[in-house]
């Protein structure tokens, strides 16, 4: 499990201000879209009556048996818990959703708040956490029609400010800050943990946001794993034919051309359909430095892009390309519309496959 050590002021102090577009999806009822009539119960897995009657090792065992994957990083929940047992770690519940349109962690948290907090308390008991945990949500959501409470089921809600990307990214689950270690767990994974321990249910669904300017009825859905994206869009309806369908977030997701072949996975956070305006032709880099100003990791995307385009591997290595968190800020801010982040991402993939 990757660990990120933050300086006292935090690394993620740069970025870009973004309109969030959380509504109307967030305030709509959270619906179920499933291809099975009943939830999948685990054979031989005990069902415990309450927190007092389950031992820490049994919680981790239940998370493993249920196949729970944390939506924020794609890691098995049981491995994350097992790695932090009795190590004085604090738990933070990630319900930040700092990408525009997405509310697929905050929505389930508000809809299944008792289950989520129950899962948090199970996780705290499993690792003998240093405290009862805290829930983190994004502060900069001006369009909300619902009120975010100060606490949920007795657990304090902390509002995270700053520019995008506020959320810790790129698989960092264990974060060290000012001498303390924090384990980040997705709110949806904790809901599934509650269901595994107290209901004996395996994880067979994922929570996701369906939105975009082509979607007739934006909402959050709990969707069966393996369901085609086409079915998800059919459930919510389209007002017009989209020019682009994105699986994931509007900043970090992947565009898909065949929605019949694109399937919902445990880490699918959103399905977004857009009708884009015609893009203007890209121009050469004008060396304005905007990408450098917004990079939350303090990299030089302009120099990285140039060294990658010219095939200068030594220079690319020296520019710390591995620290890129693929937040897409550089491409979003580039006035020349260069695909800077995509170039860095493809280079990283190529280097990983070569080793």
N, C-alpha and C positions, 0 to 999 in steps of 0.2 A: 504494500500500500504506500503510495507516494506521500511524502511529507513536505510541506512548504513552510519555511521559516520567514515570518514577516518582521520587518523592523518595527520600532515603536509606532511610527506614523502609518504603517501599512504600505504595501506595495501598490495597492489598487486605488491610487489617488488621482490618476489621470483617466481620460476616457471622453465620452461625448454625451451631451444631454439628449434624451430621446423622448418623443411622445410615445405613450405606452399602449393606447388603444385596448385597454382591458375589457371595456364594455362594448357590446352588451353580453359578452360570453360569461363574465364572472358572476353577474347577478341572476343568470338563468339557472333553472334547476339542473342538477348534475344527473344526466341520464345514463342508462346502461345499454350497451350494444354488445350482445353476446351471441355466440353460435352454439351454446349449450343450454339446455333447460335448467340445470341445477349446478351450483358451484361444485368444484372437484374436491372431495374430501380425501384426506390422506389415510390409507389403510395402515393400521397399527400405530398411528400417532395418538398419544394421549391428549385428551381435552381437559384443561385445568379450570377449576371454578373461579379462581381469583389470583391476584398477585402473590398472596402469602403462601399459596400452595404449590408454587412452581420454583424450582431451584435455578440458580444462574446457568448452570451447564445445560439444563433442560430447555431454557430459552434459546440458547445458541443452537442446540440440536434441532429444535422446532424450526428455526429459521433456515437451517440447512435442508431439512426434510421438505419444507415448503418451496424450496428453490427461489427464495426471495432475492431479487436483484435490486440494488439501490438505483433509482432512476437518475440520480445526479451524476454518477460516474461509471455505471455499468458493472460495479463490483458486487460479488455475492455478499449479502448482509452478514452472514455468519462469520465470514473471514474478517470483516471489518471489526465485528464485536470481539472475536477471539483474539485479535492482535492487540486489543486494548484492555484486556482483563487485568484488574488490580494494578493499573499503572497511573492512577491519579488523573485520569483524563476527564475533561468536561465535555458534555454533549450539546451541540447546537443543531436544532432542527431547521433544515433549509426549506423555506417556503418563499424564497426571494422572487423568483420569476422576473428577472430584470430585463429580459428581452421583450420587445413590443409584441402585443397580442397574447403572449403566453400567460395563463393563470392556472396551469395544470398541476401546480403544487399548492398554491394558495386556495384554489377552489375546493379540492378534496379536503384540505385542512379545515375549512369553514363548514363543509357539508358533513364530514365525519370527524368532528373535533374530539368527541369522546374516544373514538377508536385510535386517533392519532396520538393523543396524550397517553392513552393506555399503552400504546406501542413504545412511546418515549420512556415511560416508567419501567416497562419491561427491559428496554435497552440499558437504562441506568442500572437496573439490578443485575443484569447479565455481566456488566463490566465493573461493578462496584464503582460507579461514577462519582466524581468529586462533589457534585451537587445534583439537583433535580432537573437540570437542563434549562434551555431557553429556546424560544421560537423566534426565528428571524424572518421578517417580511420586508419588502421594498417600500421605501418611503415615497418615492416620486411617482405617485399614481393619481393624477389630478382628476381623471374622468370617472372615478368610482361612484357607483350608485349605492353601494353598501358600506357600512362602517366597519373598520378593522378594530376589534376590541384591544384593550390594553393587556388583557390576560385571557387565556383560554384554559378552562378547567383547572385554574390555579397556577398555570405556567405563564411566566411573563413573556409578553410579545415585545421584541425589540425591532424598531424600525431602522433599516439600513439606508443611509443617505448616500450622496455622491453620484457621480456620473456612471453610466454604463462603461465597462462591466463591473458591477458591484459584487456579483456573485463569484465566489472562488471557483476557478475553472480547471480544465485539463486534468481531471482525475485526482486533484489534491483533496484528500479526505481528512487527513490528519494535519492540522495547522498549528504551528507553534508561534505564539505571540506574547511578548513581554513575560517570558518565562513560564507560560502555561500552555498546555496542549489541549486542543479542541478537536473532537471528532465530529465531522459533519455527516448527518444522516438525512436523507430525503424524507419529506413528510409522507409521501405515498408508500415508501418502504415500511414506515412505522405502522401505517394502517394495515398493511399486509402482515406485519409481525403480530399485531393484535389478533387478526383473523386466524393465523396459524396456531397460536398458543391457546386461545379461548374458544375457537370454533373448529379447529382441525382442518383448515382450508389451505390448499396449495395456492401459490400465486399463478393465476391463469389469465390475469387481466393487467392492463396498463391504463393510467389516467392521462388524458391528453386534451388539448384545446383545439377546437375546430374554428377557424376564423379566416380573416382576409376579406378584401373588398368584393369578392365574388360569392361569398357564402351567405345564403338566405337567412339561416337561423344559427348564428354563432353560439357555441356553448362548450362546456366541458363535458367529456364523455368518459365513462369507464368501459373500455373496449377489450374484447377477447384477443389474446395474443394470436398472431398469425392471420388476422382478418385483413383482407385487402383494403388499401386506402380508398379504392373506389366505393366500397360499402360505407365507409365513414362519411365520404362526401355525399353519397346518396341519402344518408340519414338526415343530414343537415340541409341539403338542397343547394343548388347554385342559381344565382340570378343571371349569370352569363357565363360563356365559356372562358375559363381562365387561360392566360398566356403562360402562367407559371404556377406549379404546385410544389410546395416545399414541405418536406417531412422533417420536423424539428422546429427550431426557432427561426424567426425571420432574419436573424443575423448569422446564426451558425448552422442552420439546417441545410439539407441537401435537396436540390431541385430534382424532381423525378419526371420522366417523360411517359412512363407506363404505370398508371395508378393501379392496374390490375395485378402487376407483379410486385409492386411495393407493398410490403406487409408491416403490420403493427408489431413492434418488438417491445421488450420490457423498458427500453430507454427512449421510446418515442414520446416526446413531450408535446408535439403539436402536429396538426395537418392544416396547412394554410394555403388558400387559393387566391391568387391575385390576377387582376387584369392590369398589366403594366403599360405605361406610355412607351412609345417607341424610343429606344435608347439612341442617343447621339453618338457619333463616332468618337472613339478614344483618341487622345492626343498623346504625344510623348510627355514624359515626366518634366514638369516645369520647376522642380527643385524648390517648391514652396515650403517644405518642411512640416506641413500639417500632420502627416502621418507620424512623424517623430513626436510632435507635441501631444498627440492623443494616445500613444501606445502605453498601456498600463504597466507594461513590464520594462519600460525604459529602453527599448530596442530602437534601432534605426531601420525601420522598414524600407525606406528609400534606398539605402545602401544595400540592404539584403536583397531587394528586388533586382537591383542592377547586377550584383555579383552572381545571382542565380541565373539571370538571363544570359550572362556572359560565360557561364560555366566555370566560374572561379571558386573551386571548392575550398581552398585554403582560406580565402577571404570570407567566405560564407561561414565556415567554422568559427573564425575569429569574431564574427558578429553575433555569436550566441543564438543561432537560429532555433536551437532546441528549447529555448525559454519562451518561444511564441506560444500563446494560449489559444490561438485561433478564434479570437473574439470578433474579428472582422472590422475593428475600428479604423484601421488604416485604409482599407478599401472603401469604406463608407464615407470617409472624409476626403478622399483623393479627388481634386477637381478635374483631373485628367481621366478619371474613371478607369484607372489601371487596376487589374485584378491582383493586387499586391498580396493579400492574404492567401488567395488561392495558389499563387506561385510558391509561397513559403510552405503551405500545407502539402502541396504535391512534392516538393523537395524533401520534406521530412518523411513522407511515406516512402519515397524512393530510397532514402538512406536506410530506413528501417528494414525494408525488404532486401537490401543488399548485404545486411549484416546477419 
